[in-house]
Amino acid sequence: MTKKLRYLPRYALLTVAAVVSIFPLYFMVVGATNTSQDVLSSRLLPGANLLNNIRDLFALQNVGAALWHSAVNAVTTTVLALVVCSIAGYGFEVFHSRAKDWVMNILLLAMMIPFAATMIPLFRMFASAGWVNSTIAVVLPAVSTPFLILLFRQSSRSFPHEVVEAARLDGLSELAIFGRIFVPMMRSTYAAAAVITFMAAWNNFLWPRVILIDNQAQTMPMLISNLVAGYVTNYGVLMLAVLIACLPTMVVFLVLQRSFANGITGAIK
């Protein structure tokens, strides 16, 4: 009994932290069923205005197109980033040298540069290439990130180099070693990188807002911004739009959460 009482403050603190973490999600779900006045008055009980909010949202914005554009951008970015950054991380560790350490240090320094400092040069570069208002302009800046390269490099340190040497003696090419041995052994790292990249790409707002001039190519974050931009904001509709925008990232995280935890801890080790 004394031992249980000793853990009581810890459980109480964890319970409070869980409630604080879950409350914004609960308020968003409840707000999607209430009127704008109910949301402003902080009503905490579900209402009966969900169907009206759905009707108003789809009347104001092209939600289907926004979901499609966000999905295309997020999935394309995630797939390309996993391929590029995993190859880079594998190369940095398996073909290790002092020069590659210097290159890696430069990449890590690049993480300190805010995106706002590179946004204008990026826009001018894509504009001169004629890629403004295109998916490729949204995807390319996020395909290779120093963080993902570092994640795969740290995970590659636990990769047994003896296996690589044995595979080379058996006549396997470097591409075959990477695809048939490295990729299956690093599934958890790929899952962690996929979750991080997909969530960042799906929630990306600033760069798509700059490069996607045509409002027909808007993503879900841009759609939510448009709902707030008017003189009068319907907060019930806004909560519903935010809820719809959150669902894909929640599903991806819930499906890959165990592999995500294993991948992150493996990279730290």
N, C-alpha and C positions, 0 to 999 in steps of 0.2 A: 504493500500500500504506500509506504514511504517513497519507494522508487517511482511509482506512478505520479505521486504528487510533485516529485522533483521535475518531471517532464511536463507538468501542467502549464507553466508559463511559456514553454517553447511551443506547445500545441496551440495555446491561445494566440501567440504572436503570429504563427503560421496561418491560423484561421482568419485573423484580421487582414493579413497580407493577401490571402486568397480572395476575401470579399472585396477588398479595394481593387484588386486586379480584375475581377469579374464584373464589377459594377458598371464600368463604361459600356461593356458589351451588352449587359442587361438593359441599360437605359437606351441604347441604340435600338435594340429589338422592340422594346416597349414603345419607344418614340415612333417607330415605323407604323404602329397600329393606332396612333393618336392624331389629333388635329394639331395644327401649328400652335394654337393657344394652349393646348394641354402640354405640349413640349416646353413652351416658354414658362409655364407654371410649374415645371418639374414634376409632372404627374408620373408616379411610379407603378401604376397599374395598367395592364393592357386595355386598349380601347377597341372601338368597333369601326375605326376609320381606315382599316388596311386596304380594302378594295378601292375606296376613293383615292387613297394615296397612290396605289398602283395605276389607276386610270389617269390621274393627273400627271404622274411621272412619265408614262409612256406617251401622253399627249404633248408634254413639253419637250422631251428629248428622245432621240433615237437610241434607246438603251441597247437594243440588239447589236447595232453597228458599233457602238462604243465597246461592248463586251468582246466582239469579234476582233476589233483592232487591238485591244489590250491583250487578248489571248495570243494573237499572231506575234505581236512584239515581244511578249514575255517568253513564249515557248521558243521562238527563234533565237532570242538572246541567250536563253538558258542552254540550249543545245550547242550553239557555237561557242559559248564561254566555257562549257565543260570540255569540249574538244581542244580548244586552243590552250586554255590554262593548265589542263592536265598534262598535255604534251610538254608545255614549258616547264612545269614543276618537275616532271619526270626527267627532262633533260638537264635541269639545273643540278639535280642530285645524283643521278646515275652517271652522267658525264661531268663529274665535279672537277672544278679547277679554280685557281685563285682569281682568274679573270672573271669567271662567272659569279664569284662572290661579290666582286665590285659592281657588276651589272645588277645583281640582286639588290645591293645597297642603294643603287641609284633608283631602282624601281620603288623601293620602300620610301625613299625621300619624295618621290612623286606623289605618294599618298598624302603628303602634307599640303599639297597645292589644292586650294579649293576649286570646285568645278566652275564657279563663277568667273575665275580668272582665265579659264580656257574656253569658255562658252562662245565668246565673240570670234576668236580665231577658228574654232570648229564650225561655226555657222558660215563664215566667209569661205572656208574650204569646201563645205558641202554645197554652198550656193554656186561657187565657181564650177563645181562638177555637175551641176544641174540636178542634185539629189534632194532639194528642199521639198518638203511635203511628201516624203517617201519613207517606207518602212526601213530601208537600208540605212537612212540617216539617223533613225532612232536607235537602231540595233548596234551599229558599228562602234560607237564610243564605249559601249558596255561589254564588248566581246572579250576584251583582255583587261583584267584588273589586277593590280599588284597584290591585293588581298587574296584572291583566289589562287594566284600563282604561288604565293607563300603558303597557303593552305595545302596545296598538292605537294609542294616541296617538303614541308614538314612531315606529311604523311609518307612520302617516299623514303624518308630516313628509316622507317621501320620495314621497308621492303628488303627482303634478303638478297644481297648482291650475288650470293653463291648461286641462286637460281638463275640469275641473268647469265653468269659465266657458263653454267651447265647448258643453258639453252643455246648460247652461242656455239659451244662445242658440238651440239647436236645439229647445227646448221640453220637455226632459225634466224631470220632477219630481225633487225631492231624493231621494225614495224610489227612483225608477228609477235615478238616478245611483249611489246606494249599492249597489243590488242588481245592476245590470248592468255597472258599471265598477269600483267600489271592491272589491267582494267577489272577482271573478276576479283582480284584480291583487294581492290580499293573501292568496293561497292559502297561502303558506309561513307567514305570521303566524298564520293560522287553524289550521294544522297544529300549530305550536308551542304555541298556546294550548290546543288540544284535548288534546295530550299532557299538559301540565301540569295541566289541570283534571281530566281523566279519572283520572290517577294519584292526585291529591289526594282526589277523591271516592271512588275505590275503596278507598283505604287509610284513609279517615276512620274513626276509632274513638270518640273522646270524645263528640262530639255525638250520633251514633246511639245510643250506649250510654245517654245521658241521656234522649233523646226517645222512643226505641222501648222502651216498657215491656214489651210483650208479646214473649216470647222467640221466638214464631213468626215475627216479622218481622226476625230477626237477620240481620246481614250477615256476610261472611266474616271480617273482623277480630274481630267479636263471637264468632263460632264458635271461632276460635283461642283467644280469651280463655277461653271456657268449657272448652276442653280442658285448660287449665292450672289452672283453678280448683279441681279436685278434690284429694283427699288424695294420690292416686297419679297421676303423669303418665306416660303412654305416649309417650315421646319419638319413637319411630318413627312413630306415628300423627300426632303433632304436626308432625313434619317433612313428612309427606305433605300435611297440611292447608295448611301454609305454602307448599309447592310449588304446590298447586292454586290458592291465592290469588294467587300471583305470576304465573301464566301469562298471564292477560288483559292485565295491564299490560306484560309483556314483549312480547307480540304487538303491542300498539298502538304501543309505542315502536319496535320493529324495523320495522314497516310505515311509520312516519312519521318515521324518524330523520333522513333527508336533508332533508326539508322542515322538521323541527324545528330543525336547525342553521342553515338559511337564514333561518328566521323570527327566531330569536334574534339572529343577527348583523345582520340587517336592522333590527331594532328598536334595537340598540345604535348602529348608524350614524346 
